[in-house]
Amino acid sequence: MKNVELNIPGMQSAHCQTRVSDAIKNIDGVKVEKLESTKLSASVESEEIKEELVETIKRAGYKVEGYDSEKESGSSASCCSN
């Protein structure tokens, strides 16, 4: 397993944390170590699983920072932003 630390700036409220948690909970090969305001620490089985994790978070509407692949595109707002 490989440890992954991601910054998710829009995930600040408990509601947003729950939304991200619900989005990623069914990904096989991911073990969430810590999910808190703006941060996700997890263990992933492979680089492909890491890619799936990041893409799932993006599809839930959140920008992901601290990810060493190509630059993120799409929404940078959270579900709770004005």
mmCIF file of the N, C-alpha and C atoms, coordinates in Angstrom:
data_MODEL
# 
_entry.id   MODEL 
# 
loop_
_atom_site.group_PDB 
_atom_site.id 
_atom_site.type_symbol 
_atom_site.label_atom_id 
_atom_site.label_alt_id 
_atom_site.label_comp_id 
_atom_site.label_asym_id 
_atom_site.label_entity_id 
_atom_site.label_seq_id 
_atom_site.pdbx_PDB_ins_code 
_atom_site.Cartn_x 
_atom_site.Cartn_y 
_atom_site.Cartn_z 
_atom_site.occupancy 
_atom_site.B_iso_or_equiv 
_atom_site.pdbx_formal_charge 
_atom_site.auth_seq_id 
_atom_site.auth_comp_id 
_atom_site.auth_asym_id 
_atom_site.auth_atom_id 
_atom_site.pdbx_PDB_model_num 
ATOM 1   N N  . MET A 1 1  ? 0.856   -1.185 0.000   1.00 0.00 ? 1  MET A N  1 
ATOM 2   C CA . MET A 1 1  ? 0.000   0.000  0.000   1.00 0.00 ? 1  MET A CA 1 
ATOM 3   C C  . MET A 1 1  ? 0.894   1.239  0.000   1.00 0.00 ? 1  MET A C  1 
ATOM 4   N N  . LYS A 1 2  ? 0.447   2.257  -0.692  1.00 0.00 ? 2  LYS A N  1 
ATOM 5   C CA . LYS A 1 2  ? 1.174   3.516  -0.789  1.00 0.00 ? 2  LYS A CA 1 
ATOM 6   C C  . LYS A 1 2  ? 0.372   4.595  -0.071  1.00 0.00 ? 2  LYS A C  1 
ATOM 7   N N  . ASN A 1 3  ? 1.047   5.390  0.751   1.00 0.00 ? 3  ASN A N  1 
ATOM 8   C CA . ASN A 1 3  ? 0.376   6.481  1.444   1.00 0.00 ? 3  ASN A CA 1 
ATOM 9   C C  . ASN A 1 3  ? 0.218   7.671  0.515   1.00 0.00 ? 3  ASN A C  1 
ATOM 10  N N  . VAL A 1 4  ? -0.962  8.297  0.582   1.00 0.00 ? 4  VAL A N  1 
ATOM 11  C CA . VAL A 1 4  ? -1.298  9.449  -0.242  1.00 0.00 ? 4  VAL A CA 1 
ATOM 12  C C  . VAL A 1 4  ? -1.826  10.545 0.675   1.00 0.00 ? 4  VAL A C  1 
ATOM 13  N N  . GLU A 1 5  ? -1.344  11.765 0.467   1.00 0.00 ? 5  GLU A N  1 
ATOM 14  C CA . GLU A 1 5  ? -1.858  12.927 1.192   1.00 0.00 ? 5  GLU A CA 1 
ATOM 15  C C  . GLU A 1 5  ? -2.374  13.903 0.155   1.00 0.00 ? 5  GLU A C  1 
ATOM 16  N N  . LEU A 1 6  ? -3.648  14.254 0.232   1.00 0.00 ? 6  LEU A N  1 
ATOM 17  C CA . LEU A 1 6  ? -4.250  15.178 -0.719  1.00 0.00 ? 6  LEU A CA 1 
ATOM 18  C C  . LEU A 1 6  ? -4.814  16.382 0.014   1.00 0.00 ? 6  LEU A C  1 
ATOM 19  N N  . ASN A 1 7  ? -4.662  17.544 -0.596  1.00 0.00 ? 7  ASN A N  1 
ATOM 20  C CA . ASN A 1 7  ? -5.298  18.759 -0.096  1.00 0.00 ? 7  ASN A CA 1 
ATOM 21  C C  . ASN A 1 7  ? -6.555  18.980 -0.924  1.00 0.00 ? 7  ASN A C  1 
ATOM 22  N N  . ILE A 1 8  ? -7.663  19.175 -0.236  1.00 0.00 ? 8  ILE A N  1 
ATOM 23  C CA . ILE A 1 8  ? -8.950  19.417 -0.884  1.00 0.00 ? 8  ILE A CA 1 
ATOM 24  C C  . ILE A 1 8  ? -9.481  20.716 -0.289  1.00 0.00 ? 8  ILE A C  1 
ATOM 25  N N  . PRO A 1 9  ? -9.079  21.876 -0.854  1.00 0.00 ? 9  PRO A N  1 
ATOM 26  C CA . PRO A 1 9  ? -9.362  23.163 -0.226  1.00 0.00 ? 9  PRO A CA 1 
ATOM 27  C C  . PRO A 1 9  ? -10.848 23.436 0.021   1.00 0.00 ? 9  PRO A C  1 
ATOM 28  N N  . GLY A 1 10 ? -11.722 22.954 -0.829  1.00 0.00 ? 10 GLY A N  1 
ATOM 29  C CA . GLY A 1 10 ? -13.142 23.223 -0.675  1.00 0.00 ? 10 GLY A CA 1 
ATOM 30  C C  . GLY A 1 10 ? -13.850 22.347 0.337   1.00 0.00 ? 10 GLY A C  1 
ATOM 31  N N  . MET A 1 11 ? -13.151 21.367 0.886   1.00 0.00 ? 11 MET A N  1 
ATOM 32  C CA . MET A 1 11 ? -13.766 20.428 1.829   1.00 0.00 ? 11 MET A CA 1 
ATOM 33  C C  . MET A 1 11 ? -13.538 20.930 3.257   1.00 0.00 ? 11 MET A C  1 
ATOM 34  N N  . GLN A 1 12 ? -14.285 21.960 3.638   1.00 0.00 ? 12 GLN A N  1 
ATOM 35  C CA . GLN A 1 12 ? -14.054 22.574 4.937   1.00 0.00 ? 12 GLN A CA 1 
ATOM 36  C C  . GLN A 1 12 ? -15.106 22.229 5.977   1.00 0.00 ? 12 GLN A C  1 
ATOM 37  N N  . SER A 1 13 ? -16.318 22.025 5.565   1.00 0.00 ? 13 SER A N  1 
ATOM 38  C CA . SER A 1 13 ? -17.388 21.745 6.523   1.00 0.00 ? 13 SER A CA 1 
ATOM 39  C C  . SER A 1 13 ? -17.588 20.242 6.702   1.00 0.00 ? 13 SER A C  1 
ATOM 40  N N  . ALA A 1 14 ? -18.287 19.889 7.758   1.00 0.00 ? 14 ALA A N  1 
ATOM 41  C CA . ALA A 1 14 ? -18.619 18.479 8.002   1.00 0.00 ? 14 ALA A CA 1 
ATOM 42  C C  . ALA A 1 14 ? -19.448 17.919 6.847   1.00 0.00 ? 14 ALA A C  1 
ATOM 43  N N  . HIS A 1 15 ? -20.323 18.744 6.295   1.00 0.00 ? 15 HIS A N  1 
ATOM 44  C CA . HIS A 1 15 ? -21.153 18.319 5.164   1.00 0.00 ? 15 HIS A CA 1 
ATOM 45  C C  . HIS A 1 15 ? -20.265 17.950 3.972   1.00 0.00 ? 15 HIS A C  1 
ATOM 46  N N  . CYS A 1 16 ? -19.267 18.777 3.675   1.00 0.00 ? 16 CYS A N  1 
ATOM 47  C CA . CYS A 1 16 ? -18.367 18.501 2.555   1.00 0.00 ? 16 CYS A CA 1 
ATOM 48  C C  . CYS A 1 16 ? -17.519 17.263 2.819   1.00 0.00 ? 16 CYS A C  1 
ATOM 49  N N  . GLN A 1 17 ? -17.077 17.087 4.041   1.00 0.00 ? 17 GLN A N  1 
ATOM 50  C CA . GLN A 1 17 ? -16.294 15.902 4.395   1.00 0.00 ? 17 GLN A CA 1 
ATOM 51  C C  . GLN A 1 17 ? -17.128 14.640 4.206   1.00 0.00 ? 17 GLN A C  1 
ATOM 52  N N  . THR A 1 18 ? -18.390 14.706 4.602   1.00 0.00 ? 18 THR A N  1 
ATOM 53  C CA . THR A 1 18 ? -19.292 13.571 4.416   1.00 0.00 ? 18 THR A CA 1 
ATOM 54  C C  . THR A 1 18 ? -19.515 13.296 2.934   1.00 0.00 ? 18 THR A C  1 
ATOM 55  N N  . ARG A 1 19 ? -19.643 14.352 2.152   1.00 0.00 ? 19 ARG A N  1 
ATOM 56  C CA . ARG A 1 19 ? -19.857 14.195 0.709   1.00 0.00 ? 19 ARG A CA 1 
ATOM 57  C C  . ARG A 1 19 ? -18.662 13.486 0.062   1.00 0.00 ? 19 ARG A C  1 
ATOM 58  N N  . VAL A 1 20 ? -17.450 13.888 0.425   1.00 0.00 ? 20 VAL A N  1 
ATOM 59  C CA . VAL A 1 20 ? -16.252 13.244 -0.119  1.00 0.00 ? 20 VAL A CA 1 
ATOM 60  C C  . VAL A 1 20 ? -16.162 11.803 0.381   1.00 0.00 ? 20 VAL A C  1 
ATOM 61  N N  . SER A 1 21 ? -16.395 11.595 1.660   1.00 0.00 ? 21 SER A N  1 
ATOM 62  C CA . SER A 1 21 ? -16.347 10.256 2.238   1.00 0.00 ? 21 SER A CA 1 
ATOM 63  C C  . SER A 1 21 ? -17.320 9.321  1.531   1.00 0.00 ? 21 SER A C  1 
ATOM 64  N N  . ASP A 1 22 ? -18.532 9.785  1.308   1.00 0.00 ? 22 ASP A N  1 
ATOM 65  C CA . ASP A 1 22 ? -19.534 8.968  0.619   1.00 0.00 ? 22 ASP A CA 1 
ATOM 66  C C  . ASP A 1 22 ? -19.114 8.655  -0.814  1.00 0.00 ? 22 ASP A C  1 
ATOM 67  N N  . ALA A 1 23 ? -18.457 9.615  -1.465  1.00 0.00 ? 23 ALA A N  1 
ATOM 68  C CA . ALA A 1 23 ? -18.036 9.421  -2.856  1.00 0.00 ? 23 ALA A CA 1 
ATOM 69  C C  . ALA A 1 23 ? -16.942 8.369  -2.977  1.00 0.00 ? 23 ALA A C  1 
ATOM 70  N N  . ILE A 1 24 ? -16.041 8.302  -1.999  1.00 0.00 ? 24 ILE A N  1 
ATOM 71  C CA . ILE A 1 24 ? -14.879 7.419  -2.122  1.00 0.00 ? 24 ILE A CA 1 
ATOM 72  C C  . ILE A 1 24 ? -14.999 6.109  -1.360  1.00 0.00 ? 24 ILE A C  1 
ATOM 73  N N  . LYS A 1 25 ? -16.024 5.951  -0.564  1.00 0.00 ? 25 LYS A N  1 
ATOM 74  C CA . LYS A 1 25 ? -16.105 4.791  0.334   1.00 0.00 ? 25 LYS A CA 1 
ATOM 75  C C  . LYS A 1 25 ? -16.167 3.446  -0.370  1.00 0.00 ? 25 LYS A C  1 
ATOM 76  N N  . ASN A 1 26 ? -16.639 3.411  -1.604  1.00 0.00 ? 26 ASN A N  1 
ATOM 77  C CA . ASN A 1 26 ? -16.780 2.131  -2.306  1.00 0.00 ? 26 ASN A CA 1 
ATOM 78  C C  . ASN A 1 26 ? -15.662 1.841  -3.293  1.00 0.00 ? 26 ASN A C  1 
ATOM 79  N N  . ILE A 1 27 ? -14.580 2.612  -3.221  1.00 0.00 ? 27 ILE A N  1 
ATOM 80  C CA . ILE A 1 27 ? -13.446 2.340  -4.111  1.00 0.00 ? 27 ILE A CA 1 
ATOM 81  C C  . ILE A 1 27 ? -12.608 1.232  -3.482  1.00 0.00 ? 27 ILE A C  1 
ATOM 82  N N  . ASP A 1 28 ? -12.542 0.090  -4.167  1.00 0.00 ? 28 ASP A N  1 
ATOM 83  C CA . ASP A 1 28 ? -11.717 -1.022 -3.682  1.00 0.00 ? 28 ASP A CA 1 
ATOM 84  C C  . ASP A 1 28 ? -10.250 -0.623 -3.766  1.00 0.00 ? 28 ASP A C  1 
ATOM 85  N N  . GLY A 1 29 ? -9.495  -0.947 -2.725  1.00 0.00 ? 29 GLY A N  1 
ATOM 86  C CA . GLY A 1 29 ? -8.072  -0.661 -2.727  1.00 0.00 ? 29 GLY A CA 1 
ATOM 87  C C  . GLY A 1 29 ? -7.704  0.659  -2.082  1.00 0.00 ? 29 GLY A C  1 
ATOM 88  N N  . VAL A 1 30 ? -8.684  1.315  -1.434  1.00 0.00 ? 30 VAL A N  1 
ATOM 89  C CA . VAL A 1 30 ? -8.430  2.574  -0.721  1.00 0.00 ? 30 VAL A CA 1 
ATOM 90  C C  . VAL A 1 30 ? -8.780  2.378  0.745   1.00 0.00 ? 30 VAL A C  1 
ATOM 91  N N  . LYS A 1 31 ? -7.855  2.756  1.609   1.00 0.00 ? 31 LYS A N  1 
ATOM 92  C CA . LYS A 1 31 ? -8.116  2.757  3.044   1.00 0.00 ? 31 LYS A CA 1 
ATOM 93  C C  . LYS A 1 31 ? -7.904  4.183  3.543   1.00 0.00 ? 31 LYS A C  1 
ATOM 94  N N  . VAL A 1 32 ? -8.983  4.834  3.966   1.00 0.00 ? 32 VAL A N  1 
ATOM 95  C CA . VAL A 1 32 ? -8.897  6.203  4.461   1.00 0.00 ? 32 VAL A CA 1 
ATOM 96  C C  . VAL A 1 32 ? -8.289  6.172  5.858   1.00 0.00 ? 32 VAL A C  1 
ATOM 97  N N  . GLU A 1 33 ? -7.199  6.890  6.010   1.00 0.00 ? 33 GLU A N  1 
ATOM 98  C CA . GLU A 1 33 ? -6.536  6.990  7.306   1.00 0.00 ? 33 GLU A CA 1 
ATOM 99  C C  . GLU A 1 33 ? -7.093  8.160  8.107   1.00 0.00 ? 33 GLU A C  1 
ATOM 100 N N  . LYS A 1 34 ? -7.264  9.301  7.421   1.00 0.00 ? 34 LYS A N  1 
ATOM 101 C CA . LYS A 1 34 ? -7.744  10.504 8.095   1.00 0.00 ? 34 LYS A CA 1 
ATOM 102 C C  . LYS A 1 34 ? -8.430  11.404 7.080   1.00 0.00 ? 34 LYS A C  1 
ATOM 103 N N  . LEU A 1 35 ? -9.605  11.878 7.443   1.00 0.00 ? 35 LEU A N  1 
ATOM 104 C CA . LEU A 1 35 ? -10.359 12.801 6.607   1.00 0.00 ? 35 LEU A CA 1 
ATOM 105 C C  . LEU A 1 35 ? -10.772 13.949 7.506   1.00 0.00 ? 35 LEU A C  1 
ATOM 106 N N  . GLU A 1 36 ? -10.222 15.125 7.233   1.00 0.00 ? 36 GLU A N  1 
ATOM 107 C CA . GLU A 1 36 ? -10.518 16.293 8.049   1.00 0.00 ? 36 GLU A CA 1 
ATOM 108 C C  . GLU A 1 36 ? -10.582 17.505 7.144   1.00 0.00 ? 36 GLU A C  1 
ATOM 109 N N  . SER A 1 37 ? -10.883 18.635 7.724   1.00 0.00 ? 37 SER A N  1 
ATOM 110 C CA . SER A 1 37 ? -11.025 19.859 6.955   1.00 0.00 ? 37 SER A CA 1 
ATOM 111 C C  . SER A 1 37 ? -9.838  20.068 6.014   1.00 0.00 ? 37 SER A C  1 
ATOM 112 N N  . THR A 1 38 ? -10.101 20.088 4.748   1.00 0.00 ? 38 THR A N  1 
ATOM 113 C CA . THR A 1 38 ? -9.175  20.322 3.632   1.00 0.00 ? 38 THR A CA 1 
ATOM 114 C C  . THR A 1 38 ? -8.134  19.232 3.397   1.00 0.00 ? 38 THR A C  1 
ATOM 115 N N  . LYS A 1 39 ? -8.131  18.147 4.158   1.00 0.00 ? 39 LYS A N  1 
ATOM 116 C CA . LYS A 1 39 ? -7.078  17.134 4.012   1.00 0.00 ? 39 LYS A CA 1 
ATOM 117 C C  . LYS A 1 39 ? -7.637  15.705 3.999   1.00 0.00 ? 39 LYS A C  1 
ATOM 118 N N  . LEU A 1 40 ? -7.012  14.892 3.153   1.00 0.00 ? 40 LEU A N  1 
ATOM 119 C CA . LEU A 1 40 ? -7.317  13.465 3.104   1.00 0.00 ? 40 LEU A CA 1 
ATOM 120 C C  . LEU A 1 40 ? -6.006  12.700 3.124   1.00 0.00 ? 40 LEU A C  1 
ATOM 121 N N  . SER A 1 41 ? -5.880  11.790 4.061   1.00 0.00 ? 41 SER A N  1 
ATOM 122 C CA . SER A 1 41 ? -4.756  10.854 4.108   1.00 0.00 ? 41 SER A CA 1 
ATOM 123 C C  . SER A 1 41 ? -5.330  9.464  3.892   1.00 0.00 ? 41 SER A C  1 
ATOM 124 N N  . ALA A 1 42 ? -4.734  8.736  2.962   1.00 0.00 ? 42 ALA A N  1 
ATOM 125 C CA . ALA A 1 42 ? -5.239  7.402  2.651   1.00 0.00 ? 42 ALA A CA 1 
ATOM 126 C C  . ALA A 1 42 ? -4.095  6.511  2.196   1.00 0.00 ? 42 ALA A C  1 
ATOM 127 N N  . SER A 1 43 ? -4.344  5.220  2.215   1.00 0.00 ? 43 SER A N  1 
ATOM 128 C CA . SER A 1 43 ? -3.442  4.237  1.635   1.00 0.00 ? 43 SER A CA 1 
ATOM 129 C C  . SER A 1 43 ? -4.134  3.675  0.400   1.00 0.00 ? 43 SER A C  1 
ATOM 130 N N  . VAL A 1 44 ? -3.381  3.559  -0.676  1.00 0.00 ? 44 VAL A N  1 
ATOM 131 C CA . VAL A 1 44 ? -3.930  3.020  -1.919  1.00 0.00 ? 44 VAL A CA 1 
ATOM 132 C C  . VAL A 1 44 ? -3.071  1.842  -2.372  1.00 0.00 ? 44 VAL A C  1 
ATOM 133 N N  . GLU A 1 45 ? -3.698  0.899  -3.041  1.00 0.00 ? 45 GLU A N  1 
ATOM 134 C CA . GLU A 1 45 ? -2.994  -0.308 -3.476  1.00 0.00 ? 45 GLU A CA 1 
ATOM 135 C C  . GLU A 1 45 ? -2.125  -0.098 -4.703  1.00 0.00 ? 45 GLU A C  1 
ATOM 136 N N  . SER A 1 46 ? -2.469  0.901  -5.535  1.00 0.00 ? 46 SER A N  1 
ATOM 137 C CA . SER A 1 46 ? -1.712  1.096  -6.773  1.00 0.00 ? 46 SER A CA 1 
ATOM 138 C C  . SER A 1 46 ? -1.894  2.517  -7.277  1.00 0.00 ? 46 SER A C  1 
ATOM 139 N N  . GLU A 1 47 ? -1.088  2.858  -8.277  1.00 0.00 ? 47 GLU A N  1 
ATOM 140 C CA . GLU A 1 47 ? -1.199  4.177  -8.914  1.00 0.00 ? 47 GLU A CA 1 
ATOM 141 C C  . GLU A 1 47 ? -2.560  4.326  -9.600  1.00 0.00 ? 47 GLU A C  1 
ATOM 142 N N  . GLU A 1 48 ? -3.078  3.235  -10.167 1.00 0.00 ? 48 GLU A N  1 
ATOM 143 C CA . GLU A 1 48 ? -4.390  3.283  -10.823 1.00 0.00 ? 48 GLU A CA 1 
ATOM 144 C C  . GLU A 1 48 ? -5.498  3.601  -9.808  1.00 0.00 ? 48 GLU A C  1 
ATOM 145 N N  . ILE A 1 49 ? -5.391  3.030  -8.617  1.00 0.00 ? 49 ILE A N  1 
ATOM 146 C CA . ILE A 1 49 ? -6.377  3.298  -7.565  1.00 0.00 ? 49 ILE A CA 1 
ATOM 147 C C  . ILE A 1 49 ? -6.267  4.755  -7.114  1.00 0.00 ? 49 ILE A C  1 
ATOM 148 N N  . LYS A 1 50 ? -5.046  5.258  -7.041  1.00 0.00 ? 50 LYS A N  1 
ATOM 149 C CA . LYS A 1 50 ? -4.834  6.671  -6.683  1.00 0.00 ? 50 LYS A CA 1 
ATOM 150 C C  . LYS A 1 50 ? -5.511  7.577  -7.707  1.00 0.00 ? 50 LYS A C  1 
ATOM 151 N N  . GLU A 1 51 ? -5.329  7.257  -8.996  1.00 0.00 ? 51 GLU A N  1 
ATOM 152 C CA . GLU A 1 51 ? -5.981  8.022  -10.070 1.00 0.00 ? 51 GLU A CA 1 
ATOM 153 C C  . GLU A 1 51 ? -7.501  7.995  -9.900  1.00 0.00 ? 51 GLU A C  1 
ATOM 154 N N  . GLU A 1 52 ? -8.035  6.809  -9.614  1.00 0.00 ? 52 GLU A N  1 
ATOM 155 C CA . GLU A 1 52 ? -9.484  6.677  -9.425  1.00 0.00 ? 52 GLU A CA 1 
ATOM 156 C C  . GLU A 1 52 ? -9.955  7.494  -8.227  1.00 0.00 ? 52 GLU A C  1 
ATOM 157 N N  . LEU A 1 53 ? -9.189  7.494  -7.152  1.00 0.00 ? 53 LEU A N  1 
ATOM 158 C CA . LEU A 1 53 ? -9.521  8.273  -5.960  1.00 0.00 ? 53 LEU A CA 1 
ATOM 159 C C  . LEU A 1 53 ? -9.601  9.755  -6.291  1.00 0.00 ? 53 LEU A C  1 
ATOM 160 N N  . VAL A 1 54 ? -8.579  10.273 -6.960  1.00 0.00 ? 54 VAL A N  1 
ATOM 161 C CA . VAL A 1 54 ? -8.550  11.698 -7.309  1.00 0.00 ? 54 VAL A CA 1 
ATOM 162 C C  . VAL A 1 54 ? -9.700  12.046 -8.246  1.00 0.00 ? 54 VAL A C  1 
ATOM 163 N N  . GLU A 1 55 ? -9.930  11.234 -9.262  1.00 0.00 ? 55 GLU A N  1 
ATOM 164 C CA . GLU A 1 55 ? -11.014 11.508 -10.211 1.00 0.00 ? 55 GLU A CA 1 
ATOM 165 C C  . GLU A 1 55 ? -12.381 11.461 -9.532  1.00 0.00 ? 55 GLU A C  1 
ATOM 166 N N  . THR A 1 56 ? -12.570 10.564 -8.598  1.00 0.00 ? 56 THR A N  1 
ATOM 167 C CA . THR A 1 56 ? -13.843 10.477 -7.874  1.00 0.00 ? 56 THR A CA 1 
ATOM 168 C C  . THR A 1 56 ? -14.078 11.730 -7.044  1.00 0.00 ? 56 THR A C  1 
ATOM 169 N N  . ILE A 1 57 ? -13.032 12.223 -6.395  1.00 0.00 ? 57 ILE A N  1 
ATOM 170 C CA . ILE A 1 57 ? -13.150 13.457 -5.604  1.00 0.00 ? 57 ILE A CA 1 
ATOM 171 C C  . ILE A 1 57 ? -13.484 14.625 -6.521  1.00 0.00 ? 57 ILE A C  1 
ATOM 172 N N  . LYS A 1 58 ? -12.850 14.698 -7.680  1.00 0.00 ? 58 LYS A N  1 
ATOM 173 C CA . LYS A 1 58 ? -13.133 15.761 -8.650  1.00 0.00 ? 58 LYS A CA 1 
ATOM 174 C C  . LYS A 1 58 ? -14.584 15.689 -9.131  1.00 0.00 ? 58 LYS A C  1 
ATOM 175 N N  . ARG A 1 59 ? -15.055 14.472 -9.418  1.00 0.00 ? 59 ARG A N  1 
ATOM 176 C CA . ARG A 1 59 ? -16.447 14.312 -9.872  1.00 0.00 ? 59 ARG A CA 1 
ATOM 177 C C  . ARG A 1 59 ? -17.439 14.723 -8.794  1.00 0.00 ? 59 ARG A C  1 
ATOM 178 N N  . ALA A 1 60 ? -17.032 14.628 -7.531  1.00 0.00 ? 60 ALA A N  1 
ATOM 179 C CA . ALA A 1 60 ? -17.896 15.066 -6.430  1.00 0.00 ? 60 ALA A CA 1 
ATOM 180 C C  . ALA A 1 60 ? -17.925 16.595 -6.325  1.00 0.00 ? 60 ALA A C  1 
ATOM 181 N N  . GLY A 1 61 ? -17.074 17.275 -7.110  1.00 0.00 ? 61 GLY A N  1 
ATOM 182 C CA . GLY A 1 61 ? -17.113 18.732 -7.179  1.00 0.00 ? 61 GLY A CA 1 
ATOM 183 C C  . GLY A 1 61 ? -15.997 19.457 -6.451  1.00 0.00 ? 61 GLY A C  1 
ATOM 184 N N  . TYR A 1 62 ? -14.912 18.766 -6.172  1.00 0.00 ? 62 TYR A N  1 
ATOM 185 C CA . TYR A 1 62 ? -13.823 19.358 -5.399  1.00 0.00 ? 62 TYR A CA 1 
ATOM 186 C C  . TYR A 1 62 ? -12.521 19.393 -6.173  1.00 0.00 ? 62 TYR A C  1 
ATOM 187 N N  . LYS A 1 63 ? -11.776 20.465 -5.989  1.00 0.00 ? 63 LYS A N  1 
ATOM 188 C CA . LYS A 1 63 ? -10.432 20.588 -6.530  1.00 0.00 ? 63 LYS A CA 1 
ATOM 189 C C  . LYS A 1 63 ? -9.499  19.778 -5.635  1.00 0.00 ? 63 LYS A C  1 
ATOM 190 N N  . VAL A 1 64 ? -8.538  19.093 -6.237  1.00 0.00 ? 64 VAL A N  1 
ATOM 191 C CA . VAL A 1 64 ? -7.576  18.286 -5.479  1.00 0.00 ? 64 VAL A CA 1 
ATOM 192 C C  . VAL A 1 64 ? -6.191  18.872 -5.703  1.00 0.00 ? 64 VAL A C  1 
ATOM 193 N N  . GLU A 1 65 ? -5.519  19.220 -4.613  1.00 0.00 ? 65 GLU A N  1 
ATOM 194 C CA . GLU A 1 65 ? -4.141  19.713 -4.673  1.00 0.00 ? 65 GLU A CA 1 
ATOM 195 C C  . GLU A 1 65 ? -3.237  18.676 -4.020  1.00 0.00 ? 65 GLU A C  1 
ATOM 196 N N  . GLY A 1 66 ? -1.941  18.764 -4.276  1.00 0.00 ? 66 GLY A N  1 
ATOM 197 C CA . GLY A 1 66 ? -1.014  17.816 -3.694  1.00 0.00 ? 66 GLY A CA 1 
ATOM 198 C C  . GLY A 1 66 ? -0.989  16.517 -4.457  1.00 0.00 ? 66 GLY A C  1 
ATOM 199 N N  . TYR A 1 67 ? -1.463  16.571 -5.675  1.00 0.00 ? 67 TYR A N  1 
ATOM 200 C CA . TYR A 1 67 ? -1.500  15.396 -6.535  1.00 0.00 ? 67 TYR A CA 1 
ATOM 201 C C  . TYR A 1 67 ? -0.492  15.613 -7.632  1.00 0.00 ? 67 TYR A C  1 
ATOM 202 N N  . ASP A 1 68 ? 0.404   14.693 -7.850  1.00 0.00 ? 68 ASP A N  1 
ATOM 203 C CA . ASP A 1 68 ? 1.539   14.904 -8.733  1.00 0.00 ? 68 ASP A CA 1 
ATOM 204 C C  . ASP A 1 68 ? 1.315   14.513 -10.190 1.00 0.00 ? 68 ASP A C  1 
ATOM 205 N N  . SER A 1 69 ? 0.079   14.366 -10.593 1.00 0.00 ? 69 SER A N  1 
ATOM 206 C CA . SER A 1 69 ? -0.199  14.089 -12.000 1.00 0.00 ? 69 SER A CA 1 
ATOM 207 C C  . SER A 1 69 ? -0.452  15.418 -12.707 1.00 0.00 ? 69 SER A C  1 
ATOM 208 N N  . GLU A 1 70 ? -1.145  15.374 -13.811 1.00 0.00 ? 70 GLU A N  1 
ATOM 209 C CA . GLU A 1 70 ? -1.403  16.597 -14.549 1.00 0.00 ? 70 GLU A CA 1 
ATOM 210 C C  . GLU A 1 70 ? -2.246  17.560 -13.722 1.00 0.00 ? 70 GLU A C  1 
ATOM 211 N N  . LYS A 1 71 ? -2.190  18.834 -14.094 1.00 0.00 ? 71 LYS A N  1 
ATOM 212 C CA . LYS A 1 71 ? -2.920  19.863 -13.358 1.00 0.00 ? 71 LYS A CA 1 
ATOM 213 C C  . LYS A 1 71 ? -4.421  19.577 -13.398 1.00 0.00 ? 71 LYS A C  1 
ATOM 214 N N  . GLU A 1 72 ? -5.064  19.936 -12.289 1.00 0.00 ? 72 GLU A N  1 
ATOM 215 C CA . GLU A 1 72 ? -6.498  19.726 -12.186 1.00 0.00 ? 72 GLU A CA 1 
ATOM 216 C C  . GLU A 1 72 ? -7.227  20.744 -13.036 1.00 0.00 ? 72 GLU A C  1 
ATOM 217 N N  . SER A 1 73 ? -8.368  20.349 -13.532 1.00 0.00 ? 73 SER A N  1 
ATOM 218 C CA . SER A 1 73 ? -9.241  21.270 -14.237 1.00 0.00 ? 73 SER A CA 1 
ATOM 219 C C  . SER A 1 73 ? -10.640 21.077 -13.710 1.00 0.00 ? 73 SER A C  1 
ATOM 220 N N  . GLY A 1 74 ? -11.499 21.985 -14.034 1.00 0.00 ? 74 GLY A N  1 
ATOM 221 C CA . GLY A 1 74 ? -12.873 21.860 -13.579 1.00 0.00 ? 74 GLY A CA 1 
ATOM 222 C C  . GLY A 1 74 ? -13.156 22.706 -12.378 1.00 0.00 ? 74 GLY A C  1 
ATOM 223 N N  . SER A 1 75 ? -14.151 22.339 -11.638 1.00 0.00 ? 75 SER A N  1 
ATOM 224 C CA . SER A 1 75 ? -14.626 23.123 -10.506 1.00 0.00 ? 75 SER A CA 1 
ATOM 225 C C  . SER A 1 75 ? -13.587 23.228 -9.395  1.00 0.00 ? 75 SER A C  1 
ATOM 226 N N  . SER A 1 76 ? -13.454 24.441 -8.875  1.00 0.00 ? 76 SER A N  1 
ATOM 227 C CA . SER A 1 76 ? -12.578 24.624 -7.726  1.00 0.00 ? 76 SER A CA 1 
ATOM 228 C C  . SER A 1 76 ? -13.386 25.043 -6.508  1.00 0.00 ? 76 SER A C  1 
ATOM 229 N N  . ALA A 1 77 ? -14.671 25.086 -6.645  1.00 0.00 ? 77 ALA A N  1 
ATOM 230 C CA . ALA A 1 77 ? -15.537 25.484 -5.538  1.00 0.00 ? 77 ALA A CA 1 
ATOM 231 C C  . ALA A 1 77 ? -16.014 24.263 -4.779  1.00 0.00 ? 77 ALA A C  1 
ATOM 232 N N  . SER A 1 78 ? -16.345 24.496 -3.538  1.00 0.00 ? 78 SER A N  1 
ATOM 233 C CA . SER A 1 78 ? -16.912 23.409 -2.749  1.00 0.00 ? 78 SER A CA 1 
ATOM 234 C C  . SER A 1 78 ? -18.421 23.466 -2.837  1.00 0.00 ? 78 SER A C  1 
ATOM 235 N N  . CYS A 1 79 ? -19.062 22.462 -2.273  1.00 0.00 ? 79 CYS A N  1 
ATOM 236 C CA . CYS A 1 79 ? -20.525 22.458 -2.265  1.00 0.00 ? 79 CYS A CA 1 
ATOM 237 C C  . CYS A 1 79 ? -21.064 23.534 -1.328  1.00 0.00 ? 79 CYS A C  1 
ATOM 238 N N  . CYS A 1 80 ? -20.215 24.036 -0.457  1.00 0.00 ? 80 CYS A N  1 
ATOM 239 C CA . CYS A 1 80 ? -20.657 24.982 0.574   1.00 0.00 ? 80 CYS A CA 1 
ATOM 240 C C  . CYS A 1 80 ? -20.181 26.398 0.305   1.00 0.00 ? 80 CYS A C  1 
ATOM 241 N N  . SER A 1 81 ? -19.522 26.654 -0.840  1.00 0.00 ? 81 SER A N  1 
ATOM 242 C CA . SER A 1 81 ? -19.012 28.000 -1.108  1.00 0.00 ? 81 SER A CA 1 
ATOM 243 C C  . SER A 1 81 ? -20.132 28.905 -1.582  1.00 0.00 ? 81 SER A C  1 
ATOM 244 N N  . ASN A 1 82 ? -19.887 30.184 -1.447  1.00 0.00 ? 82 ASN A N  1 
ATOM 245 C CA . ASN A 1 82 ? -20.916 31.181 -1.835  1.00 0.00 ? 82 ASN A CA 1 
ATOM 246 C C  . ASN A 1 82 ? -20.907 31.421 -3.308  1.00 0.00 ? 82 ASN A C  1 
# 
